[in-house]
Amino acid sequence: MTDSTPGITVALVRDLLREQHPDLAGLALREVAGGWDNQQWRLGDGLAVRMPRTERAPGLQYKERRWLPVLAPRLPLPVPSPVRIGEPSARFPKPWTVMTWVPGEPLDRSPIGRGDDSADRLADFLKALHVEAPADAPTASDRGAHPKDCTDGFDHFFDAVAPGDIADGLRAVWDDAVAAPGWEGPPLWVHGDLHPANVVVSDGALSGVLDFGDMFAGDPAWDLAAAWVLLPRGAAPRFFDAYGRADEGTVRRARGLAALKGLFLLRTGRDGDRGLPGGKPTWGPAGRAALDRVLSS
């Protein structure tokens, strides 16, 4: 992650609100930790201001503004919805967005305690999301491919951080995913970035899904990896029973992609421990737990 918009301060955000949305400018404003492409500020009790900080961020915000109003009404868990648009100006050269705030604690900071309930909620959410996408839906850029086309990425993270005690098992899971048949159905709506910092938990159960900037139309296996990346140990079978649509090949691809995502989380956590740009210390334990769950199923 390269920050191309340094110096986003509370004073700047407040001034932008006064200029473009003065009715919101008097609400309490505080920065929220996390986020790569966007710097986020909580606005009052029910809103959030998302300020782009990378070159790709405005495109991700545009995608959310275009498609979340279409998707959100049919989704059974709360998701952020755009309510105001901030236009580029002399004070800030990129578009920005005011979204609804989804209450709860990110999963990388507050674990799921109610596994069966969360498995059912995640299954219901993905059943509602995974419908055939329209012809003008966004396509994937850096994700969405069959695992066999992601081997370079897997090898990169595997060589960097794969724990020695489980390395052989992870390689076997990945090889099985590479050998699995591909998705033959129509392109479905896919969130594309389900990991512990992009979902929230309330009262021990999954309660909301965040950050749809990477959504695309394609293979649902990229979301079904969440059975291991998000849910507690032992919850994956209940999730797939409740989801009810995943054939054997899709489950195999999803499990391999969960291994890939777990390694990515582990690498990002290590970078955070070392104080490197883009690192997230809380992601390391989440990544190791995901890898253990992949091998326990």
C-alpha positions, -999 to 999 in steps of 0.1 A, spaced: 0 0 0 14 34 -10 -2 64 5 -6 90 -22 -26 115 -1 -7 123 31 -19 148 56 -56 140 59 -64 155 93 -96 160 114 -94 197 105 -93 190 68 -123 166 70 -142 191 91 -135 219 66 -146 197 37 -179 189 54 -185 226 61 -179 234 25 -200 206 9 -223 191 36 -227 218 62 -256 201 79 -232 173 89 -203 195 99 -213 199 136 -213 161 143 -186 146 164 -157 134 142 -129 110 151 -105 89 131 -110 51 130 -80 28 130 -75 5 100 -79 7 63 -54 6 35 -70 24 5 -92 47 26 -87 66 58 -120 65 78 -135 89 102 -166 82 123 -191 110 120 -216 112 148 -232 80 158 -244 67 125 -221 78 97 -185 75 85 -164 96 62 -141 76 38 -112 96 25 -92 80 -3 -55 76 4 -42 56 -25 -44 60 -63 -69 32 -67 -92 42 -38 -114 66 -58 -123 38 -82 -132 15 -53 -154 42 -38 -171 48 -71 -178 10 -73 -194 11 -38 -215 41 -46 -227 25 -79 -235 -10 -66 -242 -10 -29 -276 7 -32 -285 -22 -56 -272 -50 -34 -278 -37 2 -316 -40 3 -315 -78 -2 -286 -85 22 -296 -99 56 -266 -83 75 -259 -46 78 -235 -32 52 -223 4 47 -244 24 23 -234 57 6 -254 88 17 -234 118 5 -207 123 -21 -178 146 -16 -165 163 -48 -128 170 -55 -118 205 -46 -88 228 -42 -86 215 -5 -87 178 -15 -82 166 -50 -101 133 -48 -137 124 -44 -148 111 -10 -179 95 5 -201 97 36 -214 62 44 -236 47 70 -217 33 100 -220 -4 107 -218 -10 145 -197 -37 160 -161 -46 166 -138 -59 138 -132 -96 139 -95 -92 141 -101 -74 175 -131 -93 188 -135 -130 182 -167 -149 173 -180 -168 203 -213 -180 188 -200 -202 160 -232 -219 149 -251 -186 149 -224 -169 129 -221 -198 104 -258 -195 97 -256 -157 94 -227 -159 70 -244 -186 49 -276 -165 47 -256 -134 37 -237 -152 10 -267 -169 -4 -284 -135 -8 -252 -120 -23 -243 -148 -46 -268 -143 -74 -261 -138 -111 -246 -105 -117 -257 -82 -145 -236 -78 -177 -222 -44 -165 -211 -57 -131 -174 -51 -123 -149 -78 -131 -120 -88 -109 -86 -73 -111 -61 -88 -87 -84 -116 -75 -111 -139 -88 -90 -163 -108 -88 -201 -104 -62 -211 -78 -41 -226 -106 -36 -191 -119 -26 -178 -84 2 -201 -77 29 -174 -79 11 -154 -52 7 -185 -30 43 -194 -34 54 -159 -25 35 -159 8 42 -195 15 80 -190 12 78 -159 33 57 -170 63 44 -206 61 49 -221 96 72 -251 95 48 -273 115 20 -270 90 38 -262 57 34 -296 42 -3 -296 50 -9 -262 35 10 -272 3 -13 -303 0 -44 -282 4 -32 -257 -22 -23 -285 -47 -57 -300 -43 -73 -266 -50 -52 -262 -81 -64 -296 -93 -101 -288 -87 -124 -281 -116 -132 -244 -123 -164 -225 -118 -188 -233 -147 -218 -213 -136 -226 -177 -145 -207 -149 -129 -221 -143 -94 -218 -112 -72 -188 -117 -50 -176 -95 -21 -141 -104 -29 -123 -94 3 -138 -112 33 -112 -112 60 -113 -104 98 -109 -67 94 -138 -64 69 -165 -79 91 -178 -69 126 -190 -88 156 -216 -79 182 -225 -101 212 -201 -128 200 -218 -132 166 -211 -119 131 -232 -87 127 -221 -68 97 -199 -68 65 -177 -39 54 -157 -27 25 -172 -37 -8 -145 -19 -29 -132 -52 -43 -166 -66 -53 -168 -84 -86 -187 -108 -107 -172 -143 -108 -164 -175 -88 -181 -176 -54 -152 -197 -40 -134 -165 -33 -161 -157 -7 -167 -192 5 -131 -193 18 -146 -173 47 -158 -205 62 -122 -210 74 -109 -174 74 -137 -160 96 -156 -187 114 -144 -206 145 -129 -241 143 -155 -267 135 -180 -242 120 -172 -248 83 -194 -280 79 -224 -262 93 -218 -232 71 -216 -253 39 -248 -272 49 -266 -239 54 -252 -224 22 -263 -255 3 -250 -245 -31 -213 -254 -31 -203 -285 -51 -171 -305 -43 -149 -285 -67 -160 -252 -53 -153 -263 -17 -118 -275 -28 -111 -242 -45 -124 -223 -15 -103 -242 10 -72 -235 -10 -80 -198 -13 -85 -198 25 -49 -211 28 -38 -183 5 -57 -157 25 -44 -170 58 -8 -167 46 -15 -132 34 -29 -123 68 1 -138 85 25 -119 63 6 -86 69 7 -93 107 44 -99 106 49 -66 87 29 -49 114 50 -64 141 81 -50 123 65 -15 119 65 -18 81 41 3 59 7 -14 55 14 -39 83 -14 -48 107 -3 -65 139 -37 -79 147 -38 -98 114 -10 -122 123 -29 -142 150 -60 -141 127 -40 -156 99 -25 -184 120 -59 -193 133 -73 -194 98 -45 -217 86 -51 -241 116 -88 -242 107 -80 -250 71 -60 -280 82 -85 -292 108 -114 -297 84 
